[in-house]
Every structure is written in C-alpha cells, then in structure tokens.
Amino acid sequence: MATRTTVRTEFLADVYTCALEGGIGYWSTCTDYRWSSDPRATVEEISGNPHVITLDTIAQGVNSIVSGAAMIPDGQRRRIAAADRTHDAETIDATDTDAIVQAALFGSLVYG
C-alpha cells in the first residue's frame, strides 16, 4: 500500500464509500464490504467476474482519469480532477465514483 497523507486517505475513503454504497450497484453485487481501518470490498460483476476494491484501486482509477488514460466525458474528467486536487469528495457524485472504479478495473467505462 502506498504511503498517503491523512487528507488523501480520507478523500480516497470517501470516494470508496460513495462508489460501494451508491455508484457501482447497478453493474455489481458487493459480496464482502469492509470500510473501517483497512477498506476492502469484493464485488461481482453482473457477468460473474469478481473484483477486489481497495483504496489503491480508487487511487489507480483517479490517476487514470486525471492523466487522460481512461476515456470519460471531459466535464466528468474536469470534475474528478478538481476533486482530486483539493481532496474534496463532496464535489463529485455516485456517477463520478462509478467512473473512477470502472477506470481502475477496466481502463474505461464499460457500464452506464
């Protein structure tokens, strides 16, 4: 796991929680969800493929979007990049957190 500031960890944890509790539920089922000291979730895609989501997964998705590696709408990319710069997850919504998880797991938007 990467060493992160407390502010960065809180931002990633907020994105993680929003994604698991609202963003990705239309294409996945959460089979194991831990949000306390070491956030970790196991989800299963509607196709049956399992994935593990951690704060590292969220960081990977954010970085992929901000760098332009993951193809998402420009307005959404700008919103996520601004939230990333300020570590303010309140400026993004469940749709944005869904994109972050999909960028990490698939490299682009597959669902939605």
HELIX and SHEET records of a PDB file:
HELIX    1   1 THR A    6  CYS A   18  1                                  13    
HELIX    2   2 ALA A   19  GLY A   23  3                                   5    
HELIX    3   3 LEU A   55  SER A   67  1                                  13    
HELIX    4   4 ASP A   74  THR A   86  1                                  13    
HELIX    5   5 ALA A   89  THR A   91  5                                   3    
HELIX    6   6 ALA A   94  PHE A  106  1                                  13    
SHEET    1   A 3 SER A  28  ARG A  34  0                                        
SHEET    2   A 3 ARG A  40  GLU A  45 -1                                        
SHEET    3   A 3 PRO A  50  THR A  54 -1                                        
END                                                                             
